[in-house]
Amino acid sequence: MMPLTMAVPGEINSIKRVGGKEEVRRFLETLGFVPGGAVTVISQNAGNVIVNIRESRVAISSEMANKILV
């Protein structure tokens, strides 16, 4: 397992675990970050990570992306 910030852009990854406080995990769940879900990193810049998840493009902070293990 590795944090989402270390994933190779363009490569499909399976979410293994979502860490952090309960409120952070719930917020990420509403965006589609659930164990077993597929996520693809599109790009990383200026402290943000842009990903494709559930056929949507979402930008999250690097801090949040570090809590998502793939």
mmCIF file as Biopython writes it, N, C-alpha, C and O atoms, coordinates in Angstrom:
data_model
#
loop_
_atom_site.group_PDB
_atom_site.id
_atom_site.type_symbol
_atom_site.label_atom_id
_atom_site.label_alt_id
_atom_site.label_comp_id
_atom_site.label_asym_id
_atom_site.label_entity_id
_atom_site.label_seq_id
_atom_site.pdbx_PDB_ins_code
_atom_site.Cartn_x
_atom_site.Cartn_y
_atom_site.Cartn_z
_atom_site.occupancy
_atom_site.B_iso_or_equiv
_atom_site.auth_seq_id
_atom_site.auth_asym_id
_atom_site.pdbx_PDB_model_num
ATOM 1   N N  . MET A ? 1  ? 0.837   -1.189 0.000   1.0 0.0 1  A 1 
ATOM 2   C CA . MET A ? 1  ? 0.000   0.000  0.000   1.0 0.0 1  A 1 
ATOM 3   C C  . MET A ? 1  ? 0.877   1.247  0.000   1.0 0.0 1  A 1 
ATOM 4   O O  . MET A ? 1  ? 1.991   1.260  0.525   1.0 0.0 1  A 1 
ATOM 5   N N  . MET A ? 2  ? 0.322   2.299  -0.615  1.0 0.0 2  A 1 
ATOM 6   C CA . MET A ? 2  ? 1.018   3.586  -0.649  1.0 0.0 2  A 1 
ATOM 7   C C  . MET A ? 2  ? -0.026  4.693  -0.644  1.0 0.0 2  A 1 
ATOM 8   O O  . MET A ? 2  ? -1.172  4.463  -1.030  1.0 0.0 2  A 1 
ATOM 9   N N  . PRO A ? 3  ? 0.357   5.899  -0.209  1.0 0.0 3  A 1 
ATOM 10  C CA . PRO A ? 3  ? -0.598  7.007  -0.245  1.0 0.0 3  A 1 
ATOM 11  C C  . PRO A ? 3  ? -0.921  7.387  -1.689  1.0 0.0 3  A 1 
ATOM 12  O O  . PRO A ? 3  ? -0.106  7.186  -2.590  1.0 0.0 3  A 1 
ATOM 13  N N  . LEU A ? 4  ? -2.095  7.928  -1.896  1.0 0.0 4  A 1 
ATOM 14  C CA . LEU A ? 4  ? -2.535  8.323  -3.233  1.0 0.0 4  A 1 
ATOM 15  C C  . LEU A ? 4  ? -1.573  9.318  -3.876  1.0 0.0 4  A 1 
ATOM 16  O O  . LEU A ? 4  ? -1.458  9.358  -5.100  1.0 0.0 4  A 1 
ATOM 17  N N  . THR A ? 5  ? -0.883  10.116 -3.070  1.0 0.0 5  A 1 
ATOM 18  C CA . THR A ? 5  ? 0.057   11.105 -3.610  1.0 0.0 5  A 1 
ATOM 19  C C  . THR A ? 5  ? 1.237   10.451 -4.324  1.0 0.0 5  A 1 
ATOM 20  O O  . THR A ? 5  ? 1.913   11.107 -5.116  1.0 0.0 5  A 1 
ATOM 21  N N  . MET A ? 6  ? 1.498   9.168  -4.058  1.0 0.0 6  A 1 
ATOM 22  C CA . MET A ? 6  ? 2.617   8.472  -4.698  1.0 0.0 6  A 1 
ATOM 23  C C  . MET A ? 6  ? 2.184   7.677  -5.927  1.0 0.0 6  A 1 
ATOM 24  O O  . MET A ? 6  ? 3.022   7.065  -6.590  1.0 0.0 6  A 1 
ATOM 25  N N  . ALA A ? 7  ? 0.896   7.678  -6.238  1.0 0.0 7  A 1 
ATOM 26  C CA . ALA A ? 7  ? 0.394   6.925  -7.388  1.0 0.0 7  A 1 
ATOM 27  C C  . ALA A ? 7  ? 0.863   7.567  -8.690  1.0 0.0 7  A 1 
ATOM 28  O O  . ALA A ? 7  ? 1.036   8.783  -8.776  1.0 0.0 7  A 1 
ATOM 29  N N  . VAL A ? 8  ? 1.062   6.732  -9.692  1.0 0.0 8  A 1 
ATOM 30  C CA . VAL A ? 8  ? 1.499   7.200  -11.009 1.0 0.0 8  A 1 
ATOM 31  C C  . VAL A ? 8  ? 0.298   7.810  -11.743 1.0 0.0 8  A 1 
ATOM 32  O O  . VAL A ? 8  ? -0.738  7.158  -11.875 1.0 0.0 8  A 1 
ATOM 33  N N  . PRO A ? 9  ? 0.428   9.057  -12.222 1.0 0.0 9  A 1 
ATOM 34  C CA . PRO A ? 9  ? -0.682  9.671  -12.961 1.0 0.0 9  A 1 
ATOM 35  C C  . PRO A ? 9  ? -1.084  8.826  -14.173 1.0 0.0 9  A 1 
ATOM 36  O O  . PRO A ? 9  ? -0.232  8.317  -14.902 1.0 0.0 9  A 1 
ATOM 37  N N  . GLY A ? 10 ? -2.395  8.690  -14.373 1.0 0.0 10 A 1 
ATOM 38  C CA . GLY A ? 10 ? -2.919  7.927  -15.495 1.0 0.0 10 A 1 
ATOM 39  C C  . GLY A ? 10 ? -3.143  6.456  -15.203 1.0 0.0 10 A 1 
ATOM 40  O O  . GLY A ? 10 ? -3.776  5.759  -15.997 1.0 0.0 10 A 1 
ATOM 41  N N  . GLU A ? 11 ? -2.638  5.974  -14.086 1.0 0.0 11 A 1 
ATOM 42  C CA . GLU A ? 11 ? -2.765  4.560  -13.724 1.0 0.0 11 A 1 
ATOM 43  C C  . GLU A ? 11 ? -3.976  4.365  -12.810 1.0 0.0 11 A 1 
ATOM 44  O O  . GLU A ? 11 ? -4.157  5.115  -11.851 1.0 0.0 11 A 1 
ATOM 45  N N  . ILE A ? 12 ? -4.807  3.356  -13.106 1.0 0.0 12 A 1 
ATOM 46  C CA . ILE A ? 12 ? -5.978  3.067  -12.271 1.0 0.0 12 A 1 
ATOM 47  C C  . ILE A ? 12 ? -5.521  2.335  -11.017 1.0 0.0 12 A 1 
ATOM 48  O O  . ILE A ? 12 ? -4.784  1.352  -11.097 1.0 0.0 12 A 1 
ATOM 49  N N  . ASN A ? 13 ? -5.962  2.818  -9.862  1.0 0.0 13 A 1 
ATOM 50  C CA . ASN A ? 13 ? -5.604  2.222  -8.572  1.0 0.0 13 A 1 
ATOM 51  C C  . ASN A ? 13 ? -6.862  1.832  -7.818  1.0 0.0 13 A 1 
ATOM 52  O O  . ASN A ? 13 ? -7.919  2.438  -7.991  1.0 0.0 13 A 1 
ATOM 53  N N  . SER A ? 14 ? -6.735  0.817  -6.983  1.0 0.0 14 A 1 
ATOM 54  C CA . SER A ? 14 ? -7.832  0.393  -6.124  1.0 0.0 14 A 1 
ATOM 55  C C  . SER A ? 14 ? -7.598  0.947  -4.720  1.0 0.0 14 A 1 
ATOM 56  O O  . SER A ? 14 ? -6.504  0.813  -4.172  1.0 0.0 14 A 1 
ATOM 57  N N  . ILE A ? 15 ? -8.611  1.559  -4.149  1.0 0.0 15 A 1 
ATOM 58  C CA . ILE A ? 15 ? -8.494  2.122  -2.802  1.0 0.0 15 A 1 
ATOM 59  C C  . ILE A ? 15 ? -8.499  0.981  -1.792  1.0 0.0 15 A 1 
ATOM 60  O O  . ILE A ? 15 ? -9.420  0.165  -1.768  1.0 0.0 15 A 1 
ATOM 61  N N  . LYS A ? 16 ? -7.472  0.931  -0.970  1.0 0.0 16 A 1 
ATOM 62  C CA . LYS A ? 16 ? -7.340  -0.122 0.044   1.0 0.0 16 A 1 
ATOM 63  C C  . LYS A ? 16 ? -7.881  0.325  1.398   1.0 0.0 16 A 1 
ATOM 64  O O  . LYS A ? 16 ? -8.524  -0.446 2.111   1.0 0.0 16 A 1 
ATOM 65  N N  . ARG A ? 17 ? -7.608  1.592  1.742   1.0 0.0 17 A 1 
ATOM 66  C CA . ARG A ? 17 ? -8.003  2.083  3.067   1.0 0.0 17 A 1 
ATOM 67  C C  . ARG A ? 17 ? -8.082  3.599  3.041   1.0 0.0 17 A 1 
ATOM 68  O O  . ARG A ? 17 ? -7.329  4.259  2.323   1.0 0.0 17 A 1 
ATOM 69  N N  . VAL A ? 18 ? -8.995  4.145  3.827   1.0 0.0 18 A 1 
ATOM 70  C CA . VAL A ? 18 ? -9.109  5.595  3.983   1.0 0.0 18 A 1 
ATOM 71  C C  . VAL A ? 18 ? -8.895  5.898  5.460   1.0 0.0 18 A 1 
ATOM 72  O O  . VAL A ? 18 ? -9.661  5.443  6.309   1.0 0.0 18 A 1 
ATOM 73  N N  . GLY A ? 19 ? -7.858  6.666  5.764   1.0 0.0 19 A 1 
ATOM 74  C CA . GLY A ? 19 ? -7.521  6.977  7.147   1.0 0.0 19 A 1 
ATOM 75  C C  . GLY A ? 19 ? -8.007  8.352  7.550   1.0 0.0 19 A 1 
ATOM 76  O O  . GLY A ? 19 ? -8.763  8.998  6.825   1.0 0.0 19 A 1 
ATOM 77  N N  . GLY A ? 20 ? -7.566  8.787  8.710   1.0 0.0 20 A 1 
ATOM 78  C CA . GLY A ? 20 ? -7.931  10.106 9.213   1.0 0.0 20 A 1 
ATOM 79  C C  . GLY A ? 20 ? -9.054  10.043 10.221  1.0 0.0 20 A 1 
ATOM 80  O O  . GLY A ? 20 ? -9.546  8.968  10.567  1.0 0.0 20 A 1 
ATOM 81  N N  . LYS A ? 21 ? -9.451  11.209 10.684  1.0 0.0 21 A 1 
ATOM 82  C CA . LYS A ? 21 ? -10.542 11.307 11.659  1.0 0.0 21 A 1 
ATOM 83  C C  . LYS A ? 21 ? -11.860 10.910 10.999  1.0 0.0 21 A 1 
ATOM 84  O O  . LYS A ? 21 ? -11.989 10.916 9.775   1.0 0.0 21 A 1 
ATOM 85  N N  . GLU A ? 22 ? -12.821 10.570 11.829  1.0 0.0 22 A 1 
ATOM 86  C CA . GLU A ? 22 ? -14.136 10.120 11.341  1.0 0.0 22 A 1 
ATOM 87  C C  . GLU A ? 22 ? -14.768 11.120 10.377  1.0 0.0 22 A 1 
ATOM 88  O O  . GLU A ? 22 ? -15.310 10.720 9.346   1.0 0.0 22 A 1 
ATOM 89  N N  . GLU A ? 23 ? -14.708 12.412 10.695  1.0 0.0 23 A 1 
ATOM 90  C CA . GLU A ? 23 ? -15.328 13.422 9.831   1.0 0.0 23 A 1 
ATOM 91  C C  . GLU A ? 23 ? -14.628 13.506 8.478   1.0 0.0 23 A 1 
ATOM 92  O O  . GLU A ? 23 ? -15.279 13.739 7.459   1.0 0.0 23 A 1 
ATOM 93  N N  . VAL A ? 24 ? -13.318 13.320 8.457   1.0 0.0 24 A 1 
ATOM 94  C CA . VAL A ? 24 ? -12.565 13.335 7.199   1.0 0.0 24 A 1 
ATOM 95  C C  . VAL A ? 24 ? -12.943 12.116 6.364   1.0 0.0 24 A 1 
ATOM 96  O O  . VAL A ? 24 ? -13.170 12.231 5.160   1.0 0.0 24 A 1 
ATOM 97  N N  . ARG A ? 25 ? -13.011 10.944 7.005   1.0 0.0 25 A 1 
ATOM 98  C CA . ARG A ? 25 ? -13.385 9.720  6.281   1.0 0.0 25 A 1 
ATOM 99  C C  . ARG A ? 25 ? -14.789 9.844  5.685   1.0 0.0 25 A 1 
ATOM 100 O O  . ARG A ? 25 ? -15.021 9.433  4.548   1.0 0.0 25 A 1 
ATOM 101 N N  . ARG A ? 26 ? -15.712 10.404 6.443   1.0 0.0 26 A 1 
ATOM 102 C CA . ARG A ? 26 ? -17.085 10.575 5.936   1.0 0.0 26 A 1 
ATOM 103 C C  . ARG A ? 26 ? -17.116 11.525 4.749   1.0 0.0 26 A 1 
ATOM 104 O O  . ARG A ? 26 ? -17.813 11.271 3.767   1.0 0.0 26 A 1 
ATOM 105 N N  . PHE A ? 27 ? -16.364 12.619 4.833   1.0 0.0 27 A 1 
ATOM 106 C CA . PHE A ? 27 ? -16.307 13.564 3.718   1.0 0.0 27 A 1 
ATOM 107 C C  . PHE A ? 27 ? -15.756 12.882 2.468   1.0 0.0 27 A 1 
ATOM 108 O O  . PHE A ? 27 ? -16.312 13.027 1.379   1.0 0.0 27 A 1 
ATOM 109 N N  . LEU A ? 28 ? -14.659 12.136 2.630   1.0 0.0 28 A 1 
ATOM 110 C CA . LEU A ? 28 ? -14.064 11.449 1.486   1.0 0.0 28 A 1 
ATOM 111 C C  . LEU A ? 28 ? -15.009 10.389 0.925   1.0 0.0 28 A 1 
ATOM 112 O O  . LEU A ? 28 ? -15.042 10.168 -0.286  1.0 0.0 28 A 1 
ATOM 113 N N  . GLU A ? 29 ? -15.775 9.735  1.793   1.0 0.0 29 A 1 
ATOM 114 C CA . GLU A ? 29 ? -16.767 8.753  1.331   1.0 0.0 29 A 1 
ATOM 115 C C  . GLU A ? 29 ? -17.810 9.411  0.442   1.0 0.0 29 A 1 
ATOM 116 O O  . GLU A ? 29 ? -18.215 8.831  -0.566  1.0 0.0 29 A 1 
ATOM 117 N N  . THR A ? 30 ? -18.251 10.610 0.796   1.0 0.0 30 A 1 
ATOM 118 C CA . THR A ? 30 ? -19.258 11.298 -0.020  1.0 0.0 30 A 1 
ATOM 119 C C  . THR A ? 30 ? -18.724 11.631 -1.406  1.0 0.0 30 A 1 
ATOM 120 O O  . THR A ? 30 ? -19.494 11.756 -2.359  1.0 0.0 30 A 1 
ATOM 121 N N  . LEU A ? 31 ? -17.406 11.775 -1.520  1.0 0.0 31 A 1 
ATOM 122 C CA . LEU A ? 31 ? -16.790 12.027 -2.820  1.0 0.0 31 A 1 
ATOM 123 C C  . LEU A ? 31 ? -16.566 10.737 -3.607  1.0 0.0 31 A 1 
ATOM 124 O O  . LEU A ? 31 ? -16.272 10.782 -4.802  1.0 0.0 31 A 1 
ATOM 125 N N  . GLY A ? 32 ? -16.705 9.580  -2.936  1.0 0.0 32 A 1 
ATOM 126 C CA . GLY A ? 32 ? -16.524 8.299  -3.613  1.0 0.0 32 A 1 
ATOM 127 C C  . GLY A ? 32 ? -15.283 7.541  -3.210  1.0 0.0 32 A 1 
ATOM 128 O O  . GLY A ? 32 ? -15.010 6.477  -3.767  1.0 0.0 32 A 1 
ATOM 129 N N  . PHE A ? 33 ? -14.523 8.052  -2.262  1.0 0.0 33 A 1 
ATOM 130 C CA . PHE A ? 33 ? -13.302 7.383  -1.814  1.0 0.0 33 A 1 
ATOM 131 C C  . PHE A ? 33 ? -13.649 6.318  -0.783  1.0 0.0 33 A 1 
ATOM 132 O O  . PHE A ? 33 ? -13.622 6.572  0.421   1.0 0.0 33 A 1 
ATOM 133 N N  . VAL A ? 34 ? -13.977 5.119  -1.270  1.0 0.0 34 A 1 
ATOM 134 C CA . VAL A ? 34 ? -14.332 3.997  -0.401  1.0 0.0 34 A 1 
ATOM 135 C C  . VAL A ? 34 ? -13.431 2.811  -0.729  1.0 0.0 34 A 1 
ATOM 136 O O  . VAL A ? 34 ? -13.040 2.641  -1.883  1.0 0.0 34 A 1 
ATOM 137 N N  . PRO A ? 35 ? -13.096 1.986  0.263   1.0 0.0 35 A 1 
ATOM 138 C CA . PRO A ? 35 ? -12.267 0.804  -0.009  1.0 0.0 35 A 1 
ATOM 139 C C  . PRO A ? 35 ? -12.880 -0.047 -1.120  1.0 0.0 35 A 1 
ATOM 140 O O  . PRO A ? 35 ? -14.079 -0.325 -1.129  1.0 0.0 35 A 1 
ATOM 141 N N  . GLY A ? 36 ? -12.019 -0.453 -2.057  1.0 0.0 36 A 1 
ATOM 142 C CA . GLY A ? 36 ? -12.464 -1.243 -3.198  1.0 0.0 36 A 1 
ATOM 143 C C  . GLY A ? 36 ? -12.787 -0.401 -4.416  1.0 0.0 36 A 1 
ATOM 144 O O  . GLY A ? 36 ? -12.906 -0.930 -5.521  1.0 0.0 36 A 1 
ATOM 145 N N  . GLY A ? 37 ? -12.932 0.906  -4.229  1.0 0.0 37 A 1 
ATOM 146 C CA . GLY A ? 37 ? -13.248 1.796  -5.345  1.0 0.0 37 A 1 
ATOM 147 C C  . GLY A ? 37 ? -12.023 2.054  -6.211  1.0 0.0 37 A 1 
ATOM 148 O O  . GLY A ? 37 ? -10.886 1.923  -5.759  1.0 0.0 37 A 1 
ATOM 149 N N  . ALA A ? 38 ? -12.274 2.422  -7.460  1.0 0.0 38 A 1 
ATOM 150 C CA . ALA A ? 38 ? -11.190 2.722  -8.401  1.0 0.0 38 A 1 
ATOM 151 C C  . ALA A ? 38 ? -10.951 4.225  -8.441  1.0 0.0 38 A 1 
ATOM 152 O O  . ALA A ? 38 ? -11.893 5.017  -8.432  1.0 0.0 38 A 1 
ATOM 153 N N  . VAL A ? 39 ? -9.683  4.603  -8.486  1.0 0.0 39 A 1 
ATOM 154 C CA . VAL A ? 39 ? -9.311  6.015  -8.550  1.0 0.0 39 A 1 
ATOM 155 C C  . VAL A ? 39 ? -8.098  6.160  -9.467  1.0 0.0 39 A 1 
ATOM 156 O O  . VAL A ? 39 ? -7.189  5.329  -9.445  1.0 0.0 39 A 1 
ATOM 157 N N  . THR A ? 40 ? -8.092  7.222  -10.271 1.0 0.0 40 A 1 
ATOM 158 C CA . THR A ? 40 ? -6.977  7.507  -11.171 1.0 0.0 40 A 1 
ATOM 159 C C  . THR A ? 40 ? -6.485  8.920  -10.914 1.0 0.0 40 A 1 
ATOM 160 O O  . THR A ? 40 ? -7.266  9.870  -10.974 1.0 0.0 40 A 1 
ATOM 161 N N  . VAL A ? 41 ? -5.202  9.068  -10.627 1.0 0.0 41 A 1 
ATOM 162 C CA . VAL A ? 41 ? -4.612  10.400 -10.452 1.0 0.0 41 A 1 
ATOM 163 C C  . VAL A ? 41 ? -4.437  11.016 -11.837 1.0 0.0 41 A 1 
ATOM 164 O O  . VAL A ? 41 ? -3.842  10.406 -12.726 1.0 0.0 41 A 1 
ATOM 165 N N  . ILE A ? 42 ? -4.957  12.223 -12.011 1.0 0.0 42 A 1 
ATOM 166 C CA . ILE A ? 42 ? -4.808  12.941 -13.277 1.0 0.0 42 A 1 
ATOM 167 C C  . ILE A ? 42 ? -3.564  13.819 -13.228 1.0 0.0 42 A 1 
ATOM 168 O O  . ILE A ? 42 ? -2.735  13.785 -14.137 1.0 0.0 42 A 1 
ATOM 169 N N  . SER A ? 43 ? -3.439  14.610 -12.153 1.0 0.0 43 A 1 
ATOM 170 C CA . SER A ? 43 ? -2.258  15.465 -12.003 1.0 0.0 43 A 1 
ATOM 171 C C  . SER A ? 43 ? -2.093  15.892 -10.555 1.0 0.0 43 A 1 
ATOM 172 O O  . SER A ? 43 ? -3.011  15.781 -9.741  1.0 0.0 43 A 1 
ATOM 173 N N  . GLN A ? 44 ? -0.896  16.383 -10.258 1.0 0.0 44 A 1 
ATOM 174 C CA . GLN A ? 44 ? -0.577  16.918 -8.932  1.0 0.0 44 A 1 
ATOM 175 C C  . GLN A ? 44 ? 0.144   18.238 -9.140  1.0 0.0 44 A 1 
ATOM 176 O O  . GLN A ? 44 ? 1.135   18.307 -9.866  1.0 0.0 44 A 1 
ATOM 177 N N  . ASN A ? 45 ? -0.364  19.297 -8.490  1.0 0.0 45 A 1 
ATOM 178 C CA . ASN A ? 45 ? 0.321   20.580 -8.576  1.0 0.0 45 A 1 
ATOM 179 C C  . ASN A ? 45 ? -0.137  21.505 -7.458  1.0 0.0 45 A 1 
ATOM 180 O O  . ASN A ? 45 ? -1.276  21.419 -7.000  1.0 0.0 45 A 1 
ATOM 181 N N  . ALA A ? 46 ? 0.731   22.368 -7.033  1.0 0.0 46 A 1 
ATOM 182 C CA . ALA A ? 46 ? 0.434   23.392 -6.020  1.0 0.0 46 A 1 
ATOM 183 C C  . ALA A ? 46 ? -0.264  22.840 -4.784  1.0 0.0 46 A 1 
ATOM 184 O O  . ALA A ? 46 ? -1.168  23.476 -4.242  1.0 0.0 46 A 1 
ATOM 185 N N  . GLY A ? 47 ? 0.151   21.665 -4.339  1.0 0.0 47 A 1 
ATOM 186 C CA . GLY A ? 47 ? -0.421  21.099 -3.124  1.0 0.0 47 A 1 
ATOM 187 C C  . GLY A ? 47 ? -1.768  20.431 -3.301  1.0 0.0 47 A 1 
ATOM 188 O O  . GLY A ? 47 ? -2.396  20.041 -2.317  1.0 0.0 47 A 1 
ATOM 189 N N  . ASN A ? 48 ? -2.226  20.291 -4.541  1.0 0.0 48 A 1 
ATOM 190 C CA . ASN A ? 48 ? -3.501  19.643 -4.827  1.0 0.0 48 A 1 
ATOM 191 C C  . ASN A ? 48 ? -3.296  18.408 -5.690  1.0 0.0 48 A 1 
ATOM 192 O O  . ASN A ? 48 ? -2.327  18.308 -6.441  1.0 0.0 48 A 1 
ATOM 193 N N  . VAL A ? 49 ? -4.227  17.472 -5.567  1.0 0.0 49 A 1 
ATOM 194 C CA . VAL A ? 49 ? -4.212  16.269 -6.391  1.0 0.0 49 A 1 
ATOM 195 C C  . VAL A ? 49 ? -5.553  16.212 -7.113  1.0 0.0 49 A 1 
ATOM 196 O O  . VAL A ? 49 ? -6.608  16.273 -6.482  1.0 0.0 49 A 1 
ATOM 197 N N  . ILE A ? 50 ? -5.508  16.095 -8.432  1.0 0.0 50 A 1 
ATOM 198 C CA . ILE A ? 50 ? -6.733  15.985 -9.225  1.0 0.0 50 A 1 
ATOM 199 C C  . ILE A ? 50 ? -6.879  14.528 -9.638  1.0 0.0 50 A 1 
ATOM 200 O O  . ILE A ? 50 ? -5.963  13.938 -10.210 1.0 0.0 50 A 1 
ATOM 201 N N  . VAL A ? 51 ? -8.051  13.950 -9.339  1.0 0.0 51 A 1 
ATOM 202 C CA . VAL A ? 51 ? -8.284  12.529 -9.595  1.0 0.0 51 A 1 
ATOM 203 C C  . VAL A ? 51 ? -9.601  12.325 -10.328 1.0 0.0 51 A 1 
ATOM 204 O O  . VAL A ? 51 ? -10.495 13.170 -10.287 1.0 0.0 51 A 1 
ATOM 205 N N  . ASN A ? 52 ? -9.698  11.178 -11.001 1.0 0.0 52 A 1 
ATOM 206 C CA . ASN A ? 52 ? -10.963 10.702 -11.544 1.0 0.0 52 A 1 
ATOM 207 C C  . ASN A ? 52 ? -11.484 9.655  -10.593 1.0 0.0 52 A 1 
ATOM 208 O O  . ASN A ? 52 ? -10.780 8.696  -10.278 1.0 0.0 52 A 1 
ATOM 209 N N  . ILE A ? 53 ? -12.714 9.823  -10.129 1.0 0.0 53 A 1 
ATOM 210 C CA . ILE A ? 53 ? -13.349 8.844  -9.258  1.0 0.0 53 A 1 
ATOM 211 C C  . ILE A ? 53 ? -14.844 8.862  -9.552  1.0 0.0 53 A 1 
ATOM 212 O O  . ILE A ? 53 ? -15.458 9.926  -9.625  1.0 0.0 53 A 1 
ATOM 213 N N  . ARG A ? 54 ? -15.419 7.689  -9.718  1.0 0.0 54 A 1 
ATOM 214 C CA . ARG A ? 54 ? -16.855 7.561  -10.042 1.0 0.0 54 A 1 
ATOM 215 C C  . ARG A ? 54 ? -17.227 8.422  -11.236 1.0 0.0 54 A 1 
ATOM 216 O O  . ARG A ? 54 ? -18.246 9.111  -11.206 1.0 0.0 54 A 1 
ATOM 217 N N  . GLU A ? 55 ? -16.424 8.393  -12.277 1.0 0.0 55 A 1 
ATOM 218 C CA . GLU A ? 55 ? -16.664 9.133  -13.517 1.0 0.0 55 A 1 
ATOM 219 C C  . GLU A ? 55 ? -16.742 10.646 -13.312 1.0 0.0 55 A 1 
ATOM 220 O O  . GLU A ? 55 ? -17.352 11.351 -14.116 1.0 0.0 55 A 1 
ATOM 221 N N  . SER A ? 56 ? -16.128 11.145 -12.238 1.0 0.0 56 A 1 
ATOM 222 C CA . SER A ? 56 ? -16.055 12.582 -11.976 1.0 0.0 56 A 1 
ATOM 223 C C  . SER A ? 56 ? -14.607 12.971 -11.713 1.0 0.0 56 A 1 
ATOM 224 O O  . SER A ? 56 ? -13.798 12.159 -11.264 1.0 0.0 56 A 1 
ATOM 225 N N  . ARG A ? 57 ? -14.302 14.213 -12.000 1.0 0.0 57 A 1 
ATOM 226 C CA . ARG A ? 57 ? -12.972 14.739 -11.705 1.0 0.0 57 A 1 
ATOM 227 C C  . ARG A ? 57 ? -13.060 15.552 -10.421 1.0 0.0 57 A 1 
ATOM 228 O O  . ARG A ? 57 ? -13.889 16.455 -10.303 1.0 0.0 57 A 1 
ATOM 229 N N  . VAL A ? 58 ? -12.199 15.224 -9.459  1.0 0.0 58 A 1 
ATOM 230 C CA . VAL A ? 58 ? -12.248 15.850 -8.139  1.0 0.0 58 A 1 
ATOM 231 C C  . VAL A ? 58 ? -10.853 16.336 -7.760  1.0 0.0 58 A 1 
ATOM 232 O O  . VAL A ? 58 ? -9.864  15.646 -8.006  1.0 0.0 58 A 1 
ATOM 233 N N  . ALA A ? 59 ? -10.776 17.525 -7.162  1.0 0.0 59 A 1 
ATOM 234 C CA . ALA A ? 59 ? -9.500  18.043 -6.647  1.0 0.0 59 A 1 
ATOM 235 C C  . ALA A ? 59 ? -9.533  17.962 -5.125  1.0 0.0 59 A 1 
ATOM 236 O O  . ALA A ? 59 ? -10.472 18.436 -4.486  1.0 0.0 59 A 1 
ATOM 237 N N  . ILE A ? 60 ? -8.495  17.355 -4.553  1.0 0.0 60 A 1 
ATOM 238 C CA . ILE A ? 60 ? -8.364  17.289 -3.097  1.0 0.0 60 A 1 
ATOM 239 C C  . ILE A ? 60 ? -6.964  17.753 -2.718  1.0 0.0 60 A 1 
ATOM 240 O O  . ILE A ? 60 ? -6.051  17.741 -3.544  1.0 0.0 60 A 1 
ATOM 241 N N  . SER A ? 61 ? -6.806  18.157 -1.479  1.0 0.0 61 A 1 
ATOM 242 C CA . SER A ? 61 ? -5.493  18.609 -1.016  1.0 0.0 61 A 1 
ATOM 243 C C  . SER A ? 61 ? -4.550  17.412 -0.898  1.0 0.0 61 A 1 
ATOM 244 O O  . SER A ? 61 ? -4.994  16.274 -0.741  1.0 0.0 61 A 1 
ATOM 245 N N  . SER A ? 62 ? -3.266  17.678 -0.975  1.0 0.0 62 A 1 
ATOM 246 C CA . SER A ? 62 ? -2.272  16.610 -0.798  1.0 0.0 62 A 1 
ATOM 247 C C  . SER A ? 62 ? -2.401  15.992 0.584   1.0 0.0 62 A 1 
ATOM 248 O O  . SER A ? 62 ? -2.176  14.793 0.755   1.0 0.0 62 A 1 
ATOM 249 N N  . GLU A ? 63 ? -2.765  16.811 1.580   1.0 0.0 63 A 1 
ATOM 250 C CA . GLU A ? 63 ? -2.943  16.314 2.944   1.0 0.0 63 A 1 
ATOM 251 C C  . GLU A ? 63 ? -4.047  15.248 2.983   1.0 0.0 63 A 1 
ATOM 252 O O  . GLU A ? 63 ? -3.886  14.207 3.619   1.0 0.0 63 A 1 
ATOM 253 N N  . MET A ? 64 ? -5.160  15.511 2.305   1.0 0.0 64 A 1 
ATOM 254 C CA . MET A ? 64 ? -6.249  14.520 2.255   1.0 0.0 64 A 1 
ATOM 255 C C  . MET A ? 64 ? -5.827  13.306 1.438   1.0 0.0 64 A 1 
ATOM 256 O O  . MET A ? 64 ? -6.124  12.170 1.807   1.0 0.0 64 A 1 
ATOM 257 N N  . ALA A ? 65 ? -5.135  13.547 0.326   1.0 0.0 65 A 1 
ATOM 258 C CA . ALA A ? 65 ? -4.706  12.446 -0.536  1.0 0.0 65 A 1 
ATOM 259 C C  . ALA A ? 65 ? -3.760  11.502 0.204   1.0 0.0 65 A 1 
ATOM 260 O O  . ALA A ? 65 ? -3.729  10.306 -0.086  1.0 0.0 65 A 1 
ATOM 261 N N  . ASN A ? 66 ? -2.991  12.024 1.153   1.0 0.0 66 A 1 
ATOM 262 C CA . ASN A ? 66 ? -2.085  11.177 1.936   1.0 0.0 66 A 1 
ATOM 263 C C  . ASN A ? 66 ? -2.834  10.230 2.864   1.0 0.0 66 A 1 
ATOM 264 O O  . ASN A ? 66 ? -2.265  9.237  3.317   1.0 0.0 66 A 1 
ATOM 265 N N  . LYS A ? 67 ? -4.091  10.519 3.152   1.0 0.0 67 A 1 
ATOM 266 C CA . LYS A ? 67 ? -4.901  9.661  4.026   1.0 0.0 67 A 1 
ATOM 267 C C  . LYS A ? 67 ? -5.547  8.505  3.255   1.0 0.0 67 A 1 
ATOM 268 O O  . LYS A ? 67 ? -6.104  7.585  3.854   1.0 0.0 67 A 1 
ATOM 269 N N  . ILE A ? 68 ? -5.465  8.562  1.917   1.0 0.0 68 A 1 
ATOM 270 C CA . ILE A ? 68 ? -6.068  7.529  1.070   1.0 0.0 68 A 1 
ATOM 271 C C  . ILE A ? 68 ? -4.963  6.584  0.616   1.0 0.0 68 A 1 
ATOM 272 O O  . ILE A ? 68 ? -4.029  6.996  -0.072  1.0 0.0 68 A 1 
ATOM 273 N N  . LEU A ? 69 ? -5.071  5.322  1.002   1.0 0.0 69 A 1 
ATOM 274 C CA . LEU A ? 69 ? -4.059  4.332  0.639   1.0 0.0 69 A 1 
ATOM 275 C C  . LEU A ? 69 ? -4.555  3.471  -0.510  1.0 0.0 69 A 1 
ATOM 276 O O  . LEU A ? 69 ? -5.683  2.977  -0.494  1.0 0.0 69 A 1 
ATOM 277 N N  . VAL A ? 70 ? -3.691  3.298  -1.515  1.0 0.0 70 A 1 
ATOM 278 C CA . VAL A ? 70 ? -4.022  2.478  -2.691  1.0 0.0 70 A 1 
ATOM 279 C C  . VAL A ? 70 ? -3.053  1.330  -2.816  1.0 0.0 70 A 1 
ATOM 280 O O  . VAL A ? 70 ? -3.164  0.526  -3.742  1.0 0.0 70 A 1 
#
